[in-house]
């Protein structure tokens, strides 16, 4: 009989949501001209739905390491999306209000913004689910209950 391992599996620690956000931003930057614009719905569908399902698997596991890594990956996800949005907004501002032309700027079309917002909403929902799991775990160890 094999002893149960206390180490969580790599599948549970892997940042599926962060990976999807990085792939969405990377594909938008690399393929923004034609191919990504034509196939954006399929790409985001293939990236968002599996990430949501894989992140949902983590909710049932309430070990502190998994929860800590989930919070760190969610913070990094918000940081990346915020930086991308800020860079796109800065490029738009330079072109629109300061009349600076011929600059390299990041373009985030509406469908990329929508995909990023959906991914961040999934991250927030997963964080709240994790917090519920932490509360439930602490309540089990409470001697007053």
C-alpha positions in Angstrom: 0.0 0.0 0.0 1.5 3.3 -1.0 1.5 6.2 1.4 -0.3 9.3 0.3 1.9 12.1 -0.8 1.7 15.4 1.0 3.1 17.3 -2.0 0.4 18.8 -4.3 0.4 17.8 -7.9 1.9 20.1 -10.5 -1.5 20.2 -12.2 -2.9 22.0 -9.2 -0.1 24.4 -8.8 0.3 25.3 -12.5 -1.2 28.8 -13.3 -3.7 27.9 -16.0 -5.4 31.4 -15.9 -2.1 33.2 -16.0 -1.0 31.1 -19.0 -4.1 31.9 -20.9 -3.7 35.7 -20.2 -0.1 35.5 -21.4 -1.1 33.6 -24.5 -3.9 36.0 -25.3 -1.6 39.0 -24.9 1.3 37.3 -26.8 -0.9 36.3 -29.7 -2.4 39.7 -29.9 1.1 41.3 -30.1 2.5 38.8 -32.5 -0.5 38.2 -34.8 -2.5 41.4 -34.5 -2.6 42.3 -38.1 -4.8 39.8 -39.9 -4.9 36.3 -38.7 -5.6 37.0 -35.0 -8.3 39.5 -35.9 -10.1 36.9 -38.1 -9.8 34.0 -35.7 -10.0 35.8 -32.3 -13.2 34.1 -31.2 -11.8 30.6 -31.7 -8.5 31.4 -30.0 -10.1 32.9 -27.0 -12.7 30.1 -26.8 -9.9 27.6 -26.8 -7.9 29.5 -24.2 -10.7 30.7 -21.8 -12.8 27.6 -21.4 -10.0 25.1 -20.5 -8.4 27.7 -18.2 -11.7 28.1 -16.4 -12.3 24.4 -16.1 -8.7 23.7 -14.9 -8.8 26.6 -12.4 -12.1 25.3 -11.1 -10.4 21.9 -10.2 -8.3 23.8 -7.7 -11.3 24.9 -5.6 -11.8 21.4 -4.0 -8.2 21.4 -2.8 -7.7 23.6 0.1 -4.1 23.2 1.0 -2.3 26.4 1.9 0.3 26.0 -0.7 -2.2 25.7 -3.5 -4.2 28.7 -2.2 -1.0 30.8 -1.7 0.1 30.0 -5.3 -3.3 30.8 -6.6 -3.3 34.2 -5.0 0.2 35.0 -6.3 -0.7 33.9 -9.8 -3.9 36.0 -9.7 -1.9 39.1 -8.6 0.5 38.5 -11.4 -2.4 38.2 -13.8 -3.9 41.5 -12.7 -0.4 43.1 -13.0 0.1 41.9 -16.6 -3.4 43.0 -17.7 -3.0 46.3 -16.0 0.4 46.9 -17.6 -1.0 45.9 -21.1 -4.0 48.2 -20.6 -1.8 51.0 -19.4 0.6 50.7 -22.3 -2.4 50.7 -24.8 -3.9 53.7 -23.1 -0.6 55.6 -23.1 -0.1 54.9 -26.8 -3.7 56.1 -27.5 -3.2 59.2 -25.4 0.1 60.1 -27.2 -1.5 59.7 -30.6 -4.9 61.4 -29.8 -4.0 64.3 -27.5 -0.3 65.0 -27.9 -0.2 64.5 -31.7 2.8 62.1 -31.6 2.7 60.0 -34.8 4.8 57.1 -36.0 5.3 55.5 -32.6 5.2 51.9 -31.7 2.2 51.2 -29.5 0.2 48.3 -28.2 -3.2 48.0 -29.7 -5.8 46.1 -27.6 -8.9 45.6 -29.7 -12.3 45.1 -28.0 -12.2 41.4 -28.3 -8.8 41.1 -26.6 -10.1 43.4 -23.8 -13.2 41.2 -23.5 -11.1 38.0 -23.2 -8.9 39.6 -20.6 -11.8 40.9 -18.6 -13.4 37.4 -18.7 -10.2 35.8 -17.5 -9.9 38.3 -14.7 -13.5 37.7 -13.6 -12.7 34.0 -13.5 -9.7 34.7 -11.4 -11.8 36.8 -9.0 -14.5 34.1 -8.7 -11.8 31.5 -8.0 -10.2 33.6 -5.3 -13.6 34.0 -3.6 -14.1 30.3 -3.8 -10.7 29.7 -2.3 -11.5 32.1 0.5 -14.6 30.1 1.3 -12.6 26.9 1.3 -10.1 28.5 3.7 -12.9 29.6 6.0 -14.4 26.1 5.9 -11.1 24.5 6.8 -10.5 26.9 9.7 -14.0 26.3 11.0 -13.3 22.6 11.1 -10.4 23.2 13.4 -12.2 25.6 15.7 -12.8 24.1 19.1 -15.9 26.2 19.7 -17.8 24.6 16.8 
